Amino acid sequence: MVISRIRDREPLICPNYEITTKIFIKMIFRVFFLSIIILYSVSWNLVVIDGAKILGLFAHPSESHFAVMRSLMMELAKREHNVTVYSSHRLNERVENLREIIVEPEFPFWKQLLEVTGSQAGGLLKARELTEWTMQKSLAHTGATAVNYFLSNASLKKLLNLPINEFDYDLIIVDLFYTEALLAVGHFYGKPTIGLLSTNFENYMDRVLEQMVPTTCSPICYENYQPDAGFWKRLGVIRNCLSRRNQFTKDNWGAQESVIRKHFAHFKGVSDLNIATLQTELSVLLLNSHVPLLTPRPLLLNTITAGGMHIRPPRQLPWLLRRFLDESRAGVVYMNLGNEQLCADIPTHIMQLLLNSLGKRKERVVWTCHDHSALKDLPANIMVQHAVAQADILAHPHVNAFLMNGDLLSMQEGIMRHVPMIGVPIFRNEVRNMELAVRLGVGVHLNYDNLTETSLSWALQTIKEDSKYQLTIRQVATTFRDRPLGAVETCMYWMDYVLRHQGGADLKTLGVGIPSSQLHLFDLFIYYFAIALLSISVLAAAFYGIMILMRKREIGKMYSKLS
């Protein structure tokens, strides 16, 4: 808007400026046309929906899993949505339009898992020796127990007993980690549901995708594909895939369906409901992964890769921690060996090895440990903390090495903050992640069973002195970030999309949950095999009949000659 000073006229608005009648009329017309455009856009749903009522149901008690949920729920609240969260962890921030209901006490997921597997004495180290099938079955049982505990809470019971006309939420968001029973809330109340896969623990992400994406169960392994894969290798891959699908359906889905029948018994049709039906109703599935950490593979239209959704811009560190990091001119090693194992439960020889090796170094060490009070008599260069987000610590410019257990979320944070990693994994999924880190050139993998002071010192020195790790991790981070929208913005877009477009019905694929026999055309092959067998039988019978007739004719000719 142009404001000119006109001499010899009284000012219309401000004593220092005069506006001509012509400019004033132009300004009125601009406001009028702008209002028309805004009203037109609203009438055609061309703007982002504000003020939706969103319900978050997060039954899995893991703190690392909830880091993803915390980030997304806070972002939704800041965008003026009315958010209600049921979980075992607090958001640690106060927002006027965000309400949180804490399910306490927290369900002891890992303790329960050890009891189910009979690994209480040896802890997680003994549990890792279990076969993949035993671990899968144990996780399915423990997951169903955790969901049952979650839904048995008085606040959840009150929610599930609401009449349908009083359940006024516009969108439901659930964390999928052996918690498929929560999808029943959206089913019975007729509300769109978005699922979040925040982890790949025990390849859970692969198993979910194998259930949701028919083409995923293919005769090739996408991560280890070789063009010259022979017949028997491809046959073995597809047999393993089909076996995984069947066991996942039997163990996990079976347990989750039992939970549904218990807690949703007052709804009509609960006895006939199954997880396959609930997955077909899922509006969007958000995966916390992205290339190059996720191997490209066939995905459904409503399966969205949004790796790094829990990583937000770094915040200022507490004064004491910031000073400890700032004053370390030799650099800083950050260490977090996972939330599943308390520091007090680390074997004595491993603990002594870590303290001896790290205590001798010039770098300072920040160790995230939830039971920090259990650690005593630490070397002067080691600080133990438990309350600060590790992504904020990794963002400090003096942190040049990340000693970790191979967790996917930690790996993403290390890449995004350009901090090369030293992995000491225990479980198979952690080993798999560190193998990927080595292939990408962003980390070093140390075997837990053969960990020594020499190997740990070598790894720290290699990460510090070999510049290729610093260069490569920046290239990987650039690839990880290179997408039309950032991770959080991608999630926000698809959540708004579901709200704008009637639950995202146009994204859903009807073929989700297709039986293996139909998926791989077994029934059709049997039909064609039967037709082929019948045709061969008819031809064989005709040939046999002709041979018999010819034989009889020859015998008849012989007798006629003799007579």
C-alpha positions in Angstrom: 0.0 0.0 0.0 1.4 3.4 -1.0 0.9 6.2 1.5 1.6 9.7 0.1 1.7 13.0 1.8 -0.7 15.5 0.2 -0.1 19.1 0.9 -2.9 21.5 2.0 -5.2 18.7 3.2 -6.2 17.4 6.6 -4.9 14.0 7.4 -7.5 11.2 7.4 -5.9 8.8 9.8 -2.6 9.8 11.0 -1.6 13.5 11.7 1.7 12.9 9.8 0.2 11.4 6.6 -2.6 12.1 4.2 -4.3 9.5 2.0 -6.1 10.4 -1.2 -9.6 9.2 -1.9 -8.4 7.2 -4.9 -5.8 5.2 -2.8 -8.4 4.7 -0.1 -10.9 3.2 -2.6 -8.2 0.9 -4.0 -7.4 -0.3 -0.5 -11.1 -1.1 0.1 -11.3 -3.1 -3.2 -8.2 -5.1 -2.3 -9.6 -6.1 1.1 -12.9 -7.0 -0.6 -11.3 -9.2 -3.2 -9.0 -10.8 -0.7 -12.0 -11.8 1.5 -13.7 -13.3 -1.5 -10.6 -15.4 -2.3 -10.4 -16.6 1.3 -14.1 -17.6 1.4 -13.8 -19.4 -1.9 -10.8 -21.3 -0.7 -12.5 -22.4 2.5 -15.6 -23.5 0.6 -13.5 -25.8 -1.5 -11.3 -27.1 1.3 -8.1 -25.6 -0.1 -6.7 -24.5 3.3 -5.3 -26.5 6.1 -7.9 -27.6 8.7 -7.3 -26.0 12.1 -8.8 -26.9 15.4 -9.4 -30.6 14.8 -9.8 -32.9 17.9 -7.0 -35.5 17.8 -6.7 -38.5 20.0 -3.3 -40.2 20.6 -3.2 -43.7 22.0 0.3 -44.9 22.8 0.2 -48.2 24.7 3.9 -49.2 24.3 5.8 -48.0 27.4 9.2 -47.5 25.8 10.6 -44.0 26.3 12.5 -44.1 23.0 9.3 -45.0 21.1 7.5 -42.1 22.8 10.1 -39.6 21.6 8.5 -39.9 18.2 5.0 -39.5 19.6 6.0 -36.6 21.8 7.4 -34.7 18.8 4.3 -35.1 16.7 1.8 -34.4 19.4 3.5 -31.2 20.4 3.7 -30.1 16.8 -0.1 -30.8 16.3 -0.9 -28.8 19.4 1.3 -25.9 18.3 -0.8 -25.9 15.0 -3.9 -25.2 17.1 -5.3 -28.7 17.0 -6.9 -29.9 20.2 -4.9 -32.9 21.3 -5.6 -35.5 23.9 -2.8 -38.1 24.6 -3.1 -41.4 26.6 0.4 -42.8 27.4 2.8 -43.9 30.1 5.1 -40.9 29.6 4.7 -37.2 30.0 5.2 -34.6 27.3 7.3 -32.4 29.6 5.7 -29.3 28.1 2.6 -27.4 28.9 0.4 -26.3 26.0 -3.1 -24.9 26.5 -4.9 -27.0 23.9 -3.1 -30.3 24.8 -4.4 -32.7 27.5 -2.4 -35.7 28.6 -3.7 -38.7 30.6 -0.9 -40.8 32.1 -1.3 -44.5 32.5 0.6 -45.3 35.7 2.4 -47.2 36.9 4.3 -47.8 33.6 4.0 -51.4 32.3 7.4 -53.2 32.8 7.6 -54.4 29.1 11.2 -55.6 29.2 10.9 -57.3 32.6 7.8 -59.1 31.4 9.6 -60.1 28.2 12.4 -61.7 30.2 9.9 -63.5 32.4 8.1 -64.9 29.3 11.4 -66.1 27.8 12.8 -67.4 31.1 15.8 -65.1 30.8 15.5 -63.3 34.2 18.9 -64.6 35.4 20.9 -63.7 32.3 18.9 -60.6 31.4 19.0 -59.2 27.9 22.2 -61.0 27.1 20.5 -64.4 27.6 17.4 -63.2 25.7 19.4 -62.4 22.6 20.4 -66.1 22.4 16.7 -67.1 21.7 15.8 -68.1 18.2 14.0 -65.5 16.0 10.8 -67.5 16.2 10.9 -67.7 20.0 11.6 -64.0 20.3 8.8 -63.2 17.9 6.3 -65.3 19.8 7.4 -63.8 23.2 7.2 -60.2 21.9 3.7 -60.9 20.6 2.6 -62.3 24.0 4.2 -59.4 25.9 2.8 -56.8 23.5 -0.7 -58.1 23.9 -0.3 -58.1 27.7 0.9 -54.4 27.5 -2.2 -53.4 25.5 -4.4 -55.3 27.9 -2.8 -53.4 30.8 -3.2 -50.1 28.9 -6.9 -50.6 28.1 -7.7 -51.8 31.6 -6.8 -48.4 33.0 -9.8 -46.5 34.4 -9.4 -43.5 32.1 -9.3 -45.8 29.0 -12.3 -47.7 30.2 -14.2 -44.5 30.5 -13.1 -43.5 27.0 -14.2 -46.8 25.4 -17.6 -46.7 27.2 -18.5 -43.4 25.6 -21.6 -43.5 23.4 -20.8 -43.2 19.7 -22.5 -39.7 19.5 -20.3 -38.4 22.3 -17.0 -39.6 20.9 -16.2 -36.4 19.1 -12.6 -36.9 18.0 -11.8 -36.2 14.3 -8.6 -38.3 14.1 -7.0 -41.1 16.0 -3.2 -41.7 16.1 -1.7 -45.0 17.4 1.8 -46.3 17.9 2.0 -49.7 16.1 4.4 -52.0 18.1 2.5 -55.2 18.9 -0.5 -52.9 19.6 -2.8 -53.6 16.7 -5.8 -54.0 19.0 -5.9 -50.2 19.3 -7.1 -49.9 15.7 -10.4 -51.2 17.0 -11.2 -47.8 18.5 -11.3 -46.2 15.1 -13.3 -49.1 13.7 -16.1 -49.1 16.3 -16.4 -45.3 16.6 -16.1 -44.8 12.8 -13.1 -42.4 13.0 -10.0 -42.3 10.7 -6.9 -43.8 12.2 -3.2 -43.1 11.4 -0.6 -45.7 12.5 3.0 -44.9 13.4 5.8 -47.4 13.0 8.6 -45.8 15.1 11.0 -48.8 15.2 12.3 -51.8 13.3 12.8 -53.9 16.5 13.1 -57.6 15.5 12.3 -56.5 12.0 8.8 -55.6 13.1 8.5 -53.0 10.3 9.2 -55.7 7.7 6.6 -58.0 9.2 3.9 -55.3 9.2 4.8 -54.4 5.6 4.6 -58.0 4.6 1.0 -58.1 6.0 0.0 -54.8 4.4 1.8 -54.9 1.0 1.0 -58.0 -1.0 4.0 -57.6 -3.3 6.4 -57.4 -0.4 6.3 -61.2 0.0 8.3 -61.7 -3.1 10.9 -64.3 -4.2 13.8 -61.7 -3.6 15.2 -60.1 -0.5 15.3 -56.4 -1.2 18.2 -55.7 1.1 20.4 -58.5 -0.2 19.2 -59.0 -3.7 21.6 -60.5 -6.2 20.7 -60.5 -9.9 22.0 -64.1 -10.3 19.8 -65.5 -7.5 19.0 -69.0 -8.5 15.8 -71.0 -8.3 16.5 -72.6 -4.9 17.5 -69.3 -3.3 14.4 -67.5 -4.5 12.3 -70.5 -3.4 13.9 -70.3 0.1 13.2 -66.5 0.4 9.6 -66.8 -0.4 9.1 -69.8 1.8 10.6 -67.9 4.7 8.4 -64.9 3.9 5.3 -67.0 3.9 6.3 -68.7 7.1 6.9 -65.3 8.8 3.4 -64.1 7.6 1.7 -67.1 9.0 3.5 -67.0 12.3 2.9 -63.2 12.6 -0.8 -63.8 12.0 -1.1 -66.7 14.4 1.0 -65.3 17.3 0.6 -61.5 17.1 -2.8 -61.1 15.5 -4.3 -63.9 17.5 -3.2 -62.3 20.8 -4.4 -58.9 19.7 -7.8 -60.2 18.7 -8.2 -61.7 22.1 -7.6 -58.3 23.6 -10.2 -56.8 21.3 -12.8 -59.3 22.3 -12.2 -58.6 25.9 -12.2 -54.8 25.9 -14.7 -54.1 23.1 -17.2 -56.8 24.0 -20.0 -54.2 24.3 -19.7 -53.3 20.6 -21.7 -55.2 18.0 -19.8 -57.5 15.7 -16.7 -57.7 17.9 -16.6 -61.5 17.6 -16.2 -61.4 13.8 -13.6 -58.6 13.8 -10.0 -59.4 12.9 -6.8 -57.5 12.5 -6.7 -57.9 8.7 -10.0 -55.9 8.5 -8.6 -53.2 10.8 -5.5 -52.8 8.6 -7.7 -52.3 5.5 -9.3 -49.4 7.4 -6.0 -47.7 8.3 -6.0 -44.3 6.7 -2.2 -43.7 6.6 0.8 -45.7 7.9 3.8 -43.5 8.7 7.2 -45.2 8.7 10.0 -43.7 10.8 12.5 -44.5 8.1 13.7 -43.1 4.7 16.4 -43.8 2.1 19.2 -44.5 2.4 18.4 -46.2 5.8 15.3 -47.9 4.2 15.9 -50.1 1.2 13.4 -49.1 -1.6 10.6 -51.6 -2.0 7.0 -51.7 -3.2 4.8 -49.7 -0.8 1.1 -48.9 -0.8 0.0 -45.4 -1.6 -1.0 -44.7 2.0 2.4 -46.0 3.4 4.5 -42.9 3.9 8.2 -42.8 4.7 9.0 -40.0 7.2 12.3 -41.1 8.8 13.5 -38.7 11.5 10.1 -37.5 12.6 11.3 -37.4 16.2 14.2 -35.0 15.5 13.5 -31.4 16.0 15.8 -28.4 16.0 18.2 -28.5 18.9 17.4 -26.6 22.1 19.7 -24.9 24.5 21.4 -27.3 26.9 21.3 -26.8 30.7 24.1 -24.6 31.9 26.1 -27.3 33.8 26.1 -29.7 30.8 26.8 -26.9 28.3 29.8 -25.8 30.3 31.1 -29.4 30.5 30.9 -29.7 26.7 32.2 -26.2 25.9 35.3 -26.7 28.0 36.3 -30.0 26.4 38.8 -28.8 23.8 39.8 -32.4 23.0 36.3 -33.3 21.9 33.4 -35.2 23.5 32.3 -38.8 23.3 28.6 -39.2 23.9 27.4 -42.6 25.1 23.9 -44.2 25.3 23.7 -48.0 25.4 19.9 -48.1 25.2 16.9 -47.8 27.4 16.1 -51.5 27.6 19.1 -52.2 29.9 19.7 -50.1 33.0 23.3 -49.1 33.7 23.3 -51.1 37.0 22.5 -54.2 35.0 25.5 -53.9 32.7 27.9 -56.9 33.4 30.7 -55.9 35.8 33.5 -56.7 33.3 31.9 -54.6 30.6 31.3 -51.7 33.0 35.0 -51.9 34.2 36.1 -52.0 30.6 34.2 -48.9 29.6 35.3 -46.9 32.6 39.0 -47.9 32.2 39.0 -47.2 28.5 37.1 -44.0 28.5 38.7 -42.7 31.7 42.1 -42.7 30.1 41.1 -40.6 27.1 41.6 -36.8 26.8 38.0 -36.4 25.5 35.2 -35.8 27.9 32.4 -38.3 28.0 28.7 -37.7 28.5 26.8 -40.8 29.4 23.0 -40.9 29.3 21.8 -43.4 31.9 18.3 -43.4 33.5 19.5 -45.0 36.7 22.3 -42.5 37.0 22.4 -42.6 40.8 23.6 -46.2 40.6 26.9 -45.2 39.0 29.5 -44.1 41.5 33.3 -43.4 41.6 33.4 -42.4 37.9 36.5 -40.9 36.3 36.7 -37.1 36.3 36.1 -36.9 32.6 32.8 -38.7 32.6 29.4 -37.0 33.3 26.3 -39.0 33.7 22.9 -37.4 32.8 19.4 -38.7 32.2 17.1 -35.7 31.6 18.4 -34.1 28.4 17.3 -35.3 24.9 20.3 -36.9 23.2 19.6 -35.2 19.9 20.3 -31.9 21.7 23.6 -33.2 23.1 24.7 -34.6 19.7 24.1 -31.2 18.2 27.0 -29.7 20.2 29.9 -29.0 17.9 32.4 -30.7 20.3 30.7 -34.1 20.2 32.7 -36.1 17.7 31.8 -39.7 18.5 28.6 -41.5 19.5 29.0 -44.8 21.4 25.6 -46.6 21.2 23.8 -49.9 21.0 22.6 -49.7 17.4 19.1 -48.5 18.0 17.3 -47.1 14.9 16.2 -43.8 16.4 19.7 -43.2 17.9 21.2 -44.0 14.5 19.0 -41.4 12.8 19.9 -38.8 15.4 23.6 -39.5 14.9 23.3 -39.1 11.1 21.3 -35.9 11.3 23.7 -34.4 13.8 26.8 -35.6 11.7 28.3 -37.6 14.6 29.9 -40.9 13.5 28.9 -44.0 15.6 30.5 -46.8 17.4 27.9 -49.6 17.8 28.0 -52.3 20.4 24.8 -54.1 19.6 23.1 -56.9 21.5 19.9 -57.8 19.7 19.6 -58.9 16.0 17.9 -55.8 14.9 20.7 -53.7 16.5 23.3 -55.8 14.7 21.4 -55.3 11.5 21.4 -51.5 12.0 25.1 -51.4 12.7 25.8 -53.5 9.6 23.9 -50.9 7.6 25.9 -48.1 9.3 29.2 -49.9 8.3 27.9 -50.3 4.7 27.0 -46.6 4.6 30.4 -45.6 6.0 29.0 -43.7 9.1 30.1 -46.1 11.9 32.1 -48.9 13.3 30.7 -52.2 14.5 32.2 -53.8 17.7 31.2 -57.3 18.7 29.7 -57.3 22.2 31.2 -60.7 23.0 34.7 -59.7 22.0 34.7 -56.1 23.3 38.1 -55.2 24.8 39.8 -52.0 25.9 42.0 -52.3 22.8 39.1 -52.6 20.3 37.2 -49.8 21.9 40.2 -47.5 21.9 40.9 -48.4 18.3 37.3 -47.6 17.3 37.4 -44.2 19.1 40.7 -43.3 17.5 39.6 -44.4 14.1 36.4 -42.3 14.3 38.4 -39.3 15.5 41.3 -39.4 13.0 39.8 -40.8 9.8 38.2 -37.9 8.1 36.2 -40.2 5.7 33.6 -40.8 8.5 33.0 -37.1 8.9 32.7 -36.6 5.1 30.5 -39.7 4.5 28.1 -39.0 7.3 27.4 -35.5 5.9 26.6 -37.1 2.5 24.3 -39.6 4.0 22.6 -36.9 6.1 22.1 -34.9 2.9 20.4 -37.9 1.2 18.3 -38.6 4.3 17.1 -35.0 4.4 16.5 -34.6 0.6 12.8 -34.8 0.2 10.0 -32.4 -0.7 9.1 -31.9 3.0 10.9 -32.6 6.2 9.9 -35.6 8.3 7.6 -33.7 10.7 6.1 -31.6 7.9 5.4 -34.8 5.9 3.5 -36.2 8.9 1.6 -33.0 9.4 0.7 -32.9 5.7 -0.8 -36.4 5.7 -2.6 -35.9 8.9 -4.2 -32.8 7.5 -4.9 -34.7 4.2 -6.8 -37.4 6.2 -8.8 -34.6 7.9 -9.6 -32.8 4.7 -10.5 -35.8 2.6 -13.0 -38.0 4.5 -10.5 -40.1 6.3 -8.2 -40.6 3.3 -10.6 -43.2 1.8 -9.1 -42.6 -1.7 -5.7 -43.8 -0.4 -6.8 -47.2 0.9 -6.1 -50.4 -1.0 -8.8 -53.1 -0.9 -6.2 -55.9 -1.3 -4.6 -55.4 2.1 -4.6 -58.7 4.0 -5.0 -60.8 0.9 -4.5 -64.5 1.7 -1.2 -66.1 0.7 -3.0 -68.6 -1.5 -4.6 -65.8 -3.5 -1.5 -63.6 -3.3 0.7 -66.1 -5.1 -2.1 -67.5 -7.3 -1.9 -70.9 -5.7 -5.6 -71.5 -6.3 -5.3 -70.6 -9.9 -2.2 -72.7 -10.4 -4.1 -75.6 -8.9 -6.9 -75.0 -11.4 -4.5 -74.9 -14.3 -2.7 -77.9 -13.0 -6.0 -79.8 -12.7 -6.9 -78.8 -16.3 -3.5 -79.8 -17.6 -3.7 -83.1 -15.6 -7.2 -83.7 -17.0 -6.1 -83.0 -20.5 -3.1 -85.3 -20.2 -5.4 -88.0 -18.7 -7.8 -87.7 -21.6 -5.0 -87.8 -24.2 -3.4 -90.8 -22.4 -6.8 -92.6 -22.2 -7.4 -91.9 -25.9 -4.0 -93.1 -26.9 -4.4 -96.2 -24.7 -7.9 -96.8 -26.3 -6.5 -96.4 -29.8 -3.6 -98.8 -29.0 -6.1 -101.4 -27.7 -8.3 -101.0 -30.8 -5.2 -101.4 -33.1 -4.1 -104.4 -31.1 -7.6 -106.1 -31.4 -7.6 -105.3 -35.2 -4.2 -107.0 -35.6 -5.3 -110.0 -33.6 -8.5 -110.2 -35.8 -6.4 -110.1 -38.9 -4.2 -112.9 -37.6 -7.1 -115.2 -36.8 -8.7 -114.4 -40.3 -5.6 -115.6 -42.0 -5.4 -118.8 -40.0 -9.0 -119.7 -40.8 
